[in-house]
Amino acid sequence: MLRSLWSGVSGMQAHQIALDVESNNIANVNTVGFKYSRASFVDMISQTKLMATSPYQNGLGGQNDFSIGLGVGVNSTTKVFSQGNTQNTDVKTDLAINGEGFFIISPDRGVSQNFTRDGQFLFDANGNLVTSGGYVVQGWLKDDFKNASKMTEDDFFKVDNTKPIQNIQIDPAMVMPARASSKISLRANLNAGRHAEQIASSFALDSTTKTPADGVNPIYDSDTTLTQKAEDFGALFNQNGDAFGLTENQGIWISYKTAEMTNEIEDSDEESMIEINDTRISFTNDSATTGISSLVAAQNAVNALKDQTGVEAFIDNNMLRLQNKNDLDGDERVKNIRITMDGTGAFANFLEGDADITSFRYRYTTSGSPDSGTGQFRTTEDLRALMQYDANLIKDPSQPYADSTASVSVKLNEYGMFEIINKDNGDEIKQNLNIFVSSYASENVTSNILFKDTMRALNTAALVEGGVSASTAKITHAIHSTSVDIVDSLGTKHMIRFEFYKTNQAEWSFRAIVPEPSEIYGASPSRPNIFEGGTVKFNSDGSLAGMNPPIIQFDPKNGADAPQRIDLAFGKSGGFGGLTSVDKQSETYAISQNGYQAGDLVDIRFDSNGSLLGGFSNGKTVALAQVALANFANNAGLQAIGENVFSTSGNSGDPIIGAANTGRRGSVSGSKLEMSNVDLSRSLTQLIVVQRGFQANSKAVTTSDQVLNTLLNLKQ
């Protein structure tokens, strides 16, 4: 029998196998995750007639062997695991691998393992993540999800992938438990400038010292007695939001009545001299020569220096009446009527020490203990008390002053206005007052016009006893408010509001307010839902210096856990990452808290790490599981068992299991699928090559047949 006949037959058989392989490739051109194969041709063992000889044997050179090939065979069909193109899909559970690796799937709920590149996953009725063929996808579950209320935001996206893999099963009716708020973070600026866009009336003060301040923001002393809420005037603003900016000793005069003094004038031709308000006044008059009486001459001398003394002279019933309306800005030299030197000549009846004091100076000081005896004030209560004391002294000097018997009351009303009321004290004498406010100024102290203009609204020609009150313009403080919803252990929301108000150049106070019946520990007994007395201090560069208290404790009063401790994360000392106070409008940049309500599972998707993210109705997203990937020492050694599924073989090596993006395992993409890596142009070209190979081998068979036929014909 001719060897060529069997060589041709083997060639036809080998090319038939190659045709089968390419036909299978083309058939799976649209199979998700399919990897094409190729047939590996190898020649068969050759029939050797003569062995090759080495040179110089028997004096001859070397000779090649004499051998004849016996045909071709297919040694193996090798899968080519090149990356297939990825295609976007609308299915959130679809998953594609970019790079090396295989999904791990199980036909028997984790007892045995198979592998695939086909990421067409879906959930069955029990919440198992399965392939289209029903294999359960393997990976890691977030087994501490039941403790989600104790997890940080970073923990939400972590799954422990150091444990053995298991079936991925997600309860479709999963509920995320509520987490009580434990921290409030705030980034905001509190305006340190001279103009505030957001202002509110200063805190009310009544006319006594141990009663509620009109029910507005009361505070308690150690005896739980309601006391006034005083504010530092250096941190206050006018009704337009412009800061008073009071500095040491700046202030005002308030006159409660026109100062008057009446006395007889002696006829004298000698030099007459008097000193009023530290200003010396003198004249010499010869009545017989000038025709002017000493009374008129004295009047003219006093009026000539009115701009220096504030005092004007009038003639009443042949007597000289001195009057000071206290309407000039300045120091004590233009206020009241003070005889500061014994009069001589015509003024002989005026003695040093004579005075009528009806205007009082009030000076701002930064001292912690202002001296009320010199009219110093720092707070709104200091000024209120001084005004009330002086107004009552002027109205009735014979009446000892006491809050309980005061017939002139001064209060700071709910609109932030100082209000003076001249009450009827029940006697037959009508003791009216007239109020005039002017600015205090001296060689070392400038006038504060904003402060004077605010207070001068008190000016009235007649504050009638029993009549209407007089009040200043509105006095305000800079404010800034912000709010956020916090959550209790039951998942109930409660809005907490923070109100900041400026109390010093580099200090703001704040209070926290929750809706009733909720309470904040440390609040006043009368208003338990309002916590007062928080302070925030700033450095000279506007960074946060410190705050107190750093926490608040909250009681929802609805059966939830209490007390609920909430850290106030308003920034680090010396930093600009939380509260700041620079010359820029007050503004909240961000406010957040770490609590959330309970939520139902409403959405699922994959991320690039293969984590199965669950979206809940409360807006939170949690990694519920993570798909595992496996790679092998020899991917081509895997055994295809159909349905896009592979199993291990003796030549693939054991699976090396891990998460995506680790080791030699690639990344994954959600809502995408890896398409077949079959190249139609290559496969169709290969079909032509295989076809030609098959035809050529068939020619070898027919030629051998013809040779055999010729041999048979020799006998004839």
DRENBA-466156 format. One record per residue (C-alpha): residue in three letters; x, y, z. Coordinates in steps of 0.02 Angstrom, whole numbers, plus 50000, padded with zeros to 5 digits. Layout:
<pts>
AlaXYZ;...
</pts>
This chain:
<pts>
Met500005000050000;Leu500655017449957;Arg501165028250105;Ser500555043850011;Leu498775037250016;Trp498755036650205;Ser499665053450217;Gly498285061250113;Val496955053150220;Ser497755059650380;Gly497855077050304;Met496025076550260;Gln495605070750436;Ala496655084550516;His495895098050406;Gln494175091250447;Ile494565094150630;Ala495185111750590;Leu493585114750494;Asp492585108950644;Val493545120850758;Glu493325136050645;Ser491505132050617;Asn491265131650806;Asn492165148350822;Ile491045156250691;Ala489495148650771;Asn489945157250937;Val490335174250863;Asn488945181850973;Thr489165170851126;Val489535181651279;Gly491285178451349;Phe491695165151217;Lys493545162051179;Tyr493975155451008;Ser495035139650981;Arg496315134550854;Ala496875117150795;Ser498725113550819;Phe499385102950673;Val500905091650700;Asp501755079750578;Met501705061050615;Ile503235050450648;Ser504315048150495;Gln504885031250424;Thr506795031750428;Lys507755021750297;Leu509505027950338;Met510125036750492;Ala511125052650474;Thr513015050150484;Ser514335061650555;Pro515755068250445;Tyr517375058650412;Gln516675041350441;Asn517545029550317;Gly518345044950244;Leu516685052050188;Gly515835068050237;Gly514265068350343;Gln512605062450266;Asn510825067250310;Asp509555054350359;Phe508395046250236;Ser506625047150309;Ile504865048450241;Gly503435057250332;Leu501855047450365;Gly500585061650370;Val499865074850489;Gly498865074650649;Val498025087250769;Asn498975087950930;Ser497735099051025;Thr496415112351009;Thr497015127651104;Lys495865141351171;Val496485159151147;Phe496025169751300;Ser496255186851223;Gln495135201051286;Gly493465202651201;Asn492625219251170;Thr491435225651305;Gln489675231151268;Asn488565242251374;Thr486925234651430;Asp485425240851526;Val485535226651652;Lys486295232251817;Thr486795214551865;Asp487815211751707;Leu489685211151738;Ala491195210851623;Ile493005206751664;Asn494345218251596;Gly495955208351599;Glu496305191251668;Gly495185181051781;Phe493615170651786;Phe492005171851883;Ile491805157552005;Ile490135148751993;Ser489415133052071;Pro488115120552010;Asp487825113752185;Arg487775129052299;Gly489625129952334;Val490105111552349;Ser491055111652185;Gln491705125952079;Asn491675130151895;Phe492255145651803;Thr491625157151668;Arg491925173651580;Asp490075175751548;Gly489415189251666;Gln487565188151622;Phe486995187251803;Leu485275188951879;Phe484385185652044;Asp483265170752069;Ala481715170152179;Asn482765166852335;Gly483955181352304;Asn485375170452237;Leu486495178752109;Val486535165951968;Thr487085163751788;Ser485835161451648;Gly486135142751670;Gly485705143051855;Tyr487475141951925;Val487635151752089;Val488975165452084;Gln490275164252222;Gly491035178352324;Trp490995186552495;Leu489495193352592;Lys489455208152711;Asp489025197752862;Asp489045212652982;Phe487685222052889;Lys486535219153035;Asn487695230753131;Ala487625244252998;Ser487105257053128;Lys488855255853203;Met489805256953039;Thr490705272452977;Glu490415279152803;Asp492045270952745;Asp491455254052811;Phe489925254852698;Phe490975250652546;Lys492075237352623;Val491795218552613;Asp492945206452704;Asn493715196752559;Thr494955187152667;Lys493645174252714;Pro493185158652614;Ile492025162152470;Gln490185157552479;Asn488575158852381;Ile488065176752347;Gln486285178252410;Ile485425194952443;Asp483745196152530;Pro482655206452411;Ala481645212652561;Met483205218552652;Val482985233452770;Met484415244452830;Pro484155248753014;Ala484165266953068;Arg485725274553144;Ala485605288053276;Ser486595303753240;Ser488195304953340;Lys489095319253252;Ile488655335753170;Ser489965343253055;Leu489905361753010;Arg490905372752892;Ala490395390952901;Asn491055408752916;Leu490465421053048;Asn490745438752986;Ala492145448053076;Gly491855464052976;Arg491085480753025;His489485477252930;Ala488325462552958;Glu487065456652830;Gln486115446352957;Ile485595455053118;Ala484315452753256;Ser483715463353401;Ser484835463053553;Phe484175453053701;Ala482805461253801;Leu483095467953978;Asp481745473554096;Ser481895487254226;Thr482435475954370;Thr483885464154396;Lys483095447754451;Thr481605445054338;Pro481345437254167;Ala481925447954022;Asp480205448753940;Gly480295430153912;Val481655432153781;Asn483165420753804;Pro483185419753994;Ile484695412354083;Tyr484875405754260;Asp486095409154398;Ser486675396354525;Asp485045398054622;Thr484005394754465;Thr483385412654477;Leu483025420954312;Thr484275434554275;Gln484545446954134;Lys485515442453977;Ala486745456553956;Glu487785459253798;Asp489455467753771;Phe489135484253682;Gly490795482453591;Ala490025468353488;Leu488365476653446;Phe487715484953287;Asn486465498253239;Gln484845494653148;Asn485725495352979;Gly486965481753028;Asp488435493753052;Ala489535489553202;Phe489635502853338;Gly491455498153359;Leu491545506353529;Thr493305508653595;Glu493915512753770;Asn493035528153844;Gln491955531853692;Gly490195535853742;Ile488765548253757;Trp487975561153870;Ile486145559253916;Ser485275574453988;Tyr483675570954082;Lys483215589054115;Thr483855606254070;Ala485115612054201;Glu484635628554283;Met485325640254417;Thr484595657254471;Asn485465670354579;Glu485525689054612;Ile486825700054528;Glu487665713354632;Asp487885730954562;Ser489765733454548;Asp490935744354449;Glu492385732954493;Glu492985718354386;Ser491725704254404;Met492335686354382;Ile491615668854386;Glu492145651554326;Ile490785640754249;Asn491205623154193;Asp493065626954210;Thr492925641854094;Arg493315659054169;Ile492085673154131;Ser492445691354179;Phe491885709054139;Thr492045726954205;Asn490565738454191;Asp490285756654243;Ser488415758054239;Ala488455776954244;Thr489565777654090;Thr488895763053986;Gly487075764454034;Ile487055745554053;Ser486615737854219;Ser487735724954300;Leu486335712054271;Val486345714654084;Ala488245715454079;Ala488345698754172;Gln487095691154050;Asn488105697053901;Ala489745690553975;Val489025673254005;Asn488225672053833;Ala489815677353746;Leu490615660853801;Lys489105649653776;Asp490015639153646;Gln491355635053775;Thr490235632153925;Gly488575626853849;Val487775639053973;Glu486595652853920;Ala486035667254033;Phe484285674854048;Ile483575689054155;Asp482075683954257;Asn481305696054383;Asn482935705754403;Met483885689654433;Leu485145680554323;Arg484575663254269;Leu485875651454199;Gln485275637454086;Asn486155623053997;Lys485105612553878;Asn486565600253870;Asp486445599453681;Leu488275601553637;Asp489465587253597;Gly491055587053699;Asp491725584153873;Glu491165590154045;Arg491615608354004;Val490015610353901;Lys488855600254012;Asn487775604954162;Ile488085620454267;Arg489565619354384;Ile490275634454476;Thr492105630054489;Met492725646354571;Asp491955658754692;Gly491185673454599;Thr491785691154629;Gly491005708154596;Ala489325706154513;Phe489485687254531;Ala489795687654717;Asn488255677354755;Phe488895662354652;Leu489995651054758;Glu491185637154709;Gly490295620454720;Asp488615626954666;Ala487995615354529;Asp486475608354440;Ile486915591354368;Thr485595584654248;Ser486695577154110;Phe487705561454138;Arg489175554354044;Tyr489185535853999;Arg490855528753938;Tyr491185511553866;Thr492575501353944;Thr493285484253909;Ser493585481854095;Gly492805466454169;Ser492105476954314;Pro491605494254252;Asp491485508154382;Ser489685513754388;Gly490185528554496;Thr491065536254348;Gly489745531254222;Gln490735516854148;Phe489785503054059;Arg490205487653960;Thr488575478453936;Thr486805483153891;Glu486305479654072;Asp487685491154138;Leu487035505654032;Arg485205501854070;Ala485515501854257;Leu486515518154250;Met485165526854150;Gln483775521154265;Tyr484715526554421;Asp485135543854352;Ala483405547154280;Asn482575543454447;Leu483865554254538;Ile483455568954425;Lys481575566754434;Asp481495566454624;Pro483125568954719;Ser482205566654884;Gln481655549054843;Pro482955535454885;Tyr483255525154730;Ala482745506954722;Asp482155495854579;Ser480535492454671;Thr480105510754697;Ala480805518054535;Ser479565529554450;Val480645530754294;Ser480955513854216;Val482255510254084;Lys482205493853991;Leu482835486153831;Asn481235480853746;Glu480935465753635;Tyr481375476153481;Gly483105480053546;Met482705498053593;Phe483105506553758;Glu481425512853818;Ile481165526053954;Ile479475527254039;Asn479085541454160;Lys477785533054269;Asp476505542554372;Asn477045540854553;Gly475315545454619;Asp475655562554695;Glu474945579154637;Ile476595585454567;Lys476915582054383;Gln478775579154366;Asn479145579254181;Leu480845575954102;Asn481625581553940;Ile482905570053861;Phe484365574953753;Val485795563653694;Ser487445570553634;Ser489165563353601;Tyr490585562453725;Ala492245568253655;Ser493875574653725;Glu495665577453671;Asn495995558753684;Val494295551653640;Thr493395553653474;Ser491515554353452;Asn490645538153405;Ile489335544753287;Leu488455528153255;Phe488175525453441;Lys487585543353469;Asp486385542753321;Thr485605526653385;Met485375533453562;Arg484805550953513;Ala483125544153457;Leu482725546053643;Asn482705565053622;Thr481075572553680;Ala480615589853741;Ala479405582853868;Leu479405565353940;Val477755568054028;Glu477425559054191;Gly476135545954151;Gly476325549053965;Val477065539353820;Ser478805532253825;Ala480365537553729;Ser481485524853645;Thr483115523553551;Ala483355516453377;Lys483555497653367;Ile485145489953438;Thr485605473453357;His486855459553361;Ala487585450153213;Ile486815433053193;His486975417753085;Ser485815402753088;Thr485925385653012;Ser484995369353038;Val485105350853002;Asp484015335653031;Ile484665323253159;Val484025305553180;Asp483655295953339;Ser483845277153367;Leu482085274053301;Gly482485283053139;Thr481405298253179;Lys482045314853113;His482205330153224;Met482765346953157;Ile484125355053262;Arg484445373553234;Phe486035382653283;Glu485935401453310;Phe487575410953324;Tyr487675428953385;Lys489185439853408;Thr489665443553588;Asn491425450653571;Gln492695455653442;Ala493315437753421;Glu491935428153508;Trp490205422053462;Ser488935413153569;Phe487745400153505;Arg486215390753557;Ala485455374453496;Ile483575372553474;Val482565356653445;Pro480685355653423;Glu479665351753579;Pro479415339853666;Ser481225335053632;Glu482485341153759;Ile484325345453766;Tyr485245341453926;Gly485875357254011;Ala484475368353944;Ser483475379254061;Pro482025370954153;Ser480785383354079;Arg481345380053899;Pro482135362653897;Asn482175361953707;Ile483395376753697;Phe485205375153750;Glu485995392053787;Gly487755397353825;Gly488835389353690;Thr490385399553645;Val491545399753496;Lys493175409453501;Phe494305413953355;Asn496135418253332;Ser496745434653259;Asp496875426753086;Gly495055420953091;Ser495435402753126;Leu494515393353261;Ala495305395153433;Gly494095384053526;Met492285380653567;Asn491265375053714;Pro490365363553737;Pro491075350953613;Ile489555339753632;Ile487705340853668;Gln486575327253737;Phe484855325253662;Asp483275316753724;Pro481975313953585;Lys480595310253713;Asn479825297153598;Gly480485280953670;Ala482135281453576;Asp483805279053665;Ala484265293653778;Pro485355302753812;Gln485935303453632;Arg487695310653629;Ile488095321553478;Asp489855327953446;Leu489925345553376;Ala491295344253244;Phe491455362853207;Gly493305362153161;Lys495035359853234;Ser495915372853340;Gly496975384053229;Gly496185377153071;Phe495065383952934;Gly494135367752898;Gly492635371453009;Leu492045387753084;Thr493025403353036;Ser492795421853071;Val493515433052936;Asp492905449152855;Lys491695440452740;Gln489825438252748;Ser489165425152866;Glu488805409552768;Thr488605390852794;Tyr489615381052668;Ala489155363752728;Ile488245355852873;Ser487975337152891;Gln487685323453017;Asn488045304953016;Gly486355297753060;Tyr485055290852943;Gln483325283352943;Ala482895265152908;Gly482825261052723;Asp482205247552604;Leu483315240052469;Val482775248452307;Asp484245246752188;Ile485775235852153;Arg487305238552044;Phe489125233352031;Asp490675244352050;Ser492415241951974;Asn492975231052119;Gly491575218652092;Ser490655224752245;Leu488775222852237;Leu488125239752295;Gly486395240852370;Gly485465257352360;Phe484205260252500;Ser482695271652510;Asn483565282052645;Gly484855287652517;Lys486265276552582;Thr487285264552476;Val488115249252552;Ala489225235552478;Leu488185220152512;Ala489365207552432;Gln490895206052321;Val491095194352173;Ala492665183452179;Leu493815180752032;Ala495015166351997;Asn496525165151885;Phe497605150251837;Ala499385146251795;Asn498785139951625;Asn497115146651567;Ala497225136251407;Gly497255120651515;Leu495465123351573;Gln494195110551516;Ala492655117451426;Ile491075108651484;Gly489795118751387;Glu488655133451427;Asn490165145051433;Val490785135351584;Phe492525128651620;Ser493195116451746;Thr494955113651806;Ser496075100451732;Gly497745092951774;Asn498585105751661;Ser497665121551716;Gly498305122251893;Asp497265125952046;Pro496225141952049;Ile497015157052134;Ile495535166052210;Gly495455184352256;Ala494595200952226;Ala494615210852065;Asn496095222552042;Thr497225211352147;Gly498605199652091;Arg498455196251904;Arg496585198151912;Gly495835212051809;Ser494495224551849;Val492645222551820;Ser491335233951745;Gly489505234151792;Ser488105235051665;Lys489305228351534;Leu489655211551453;Glu491225204651373;Met490835199451195;Ser491555184551101;Asn493365186951047;Val493035178150881;Asp493705188550735;Leu492595184550587;Ser493855190750460;Arg495175179050533;Ser493975164550547;Leu493305166150370;Thr495065167650301;Gln495535152350401;Leu494055143150325;Ile494765146350153;Val496475140250208;Val495725124550285;Gln494655121450132;Arg496165122750016;Gly497155111350130;Phe495755098550127;Gln495635099549936;Ala497525097649917;Asn497535082050027;Ser496095074849929;Lys497155077049773;Ala498545067049857;Val497285052849886;Thr496645052949706;Thr498415053749638;Ser498905038749746;Asp497365029849682;Gln497895032849503;Val499645026249541;Leu498885010549617;Asn497775008449465;Thr499305009749351;Leu500154996149451;Leu498624984949435;Asn498604987649248;Leu500414981549232;Lys499794963649251;Gln498734965749098;
</pts>
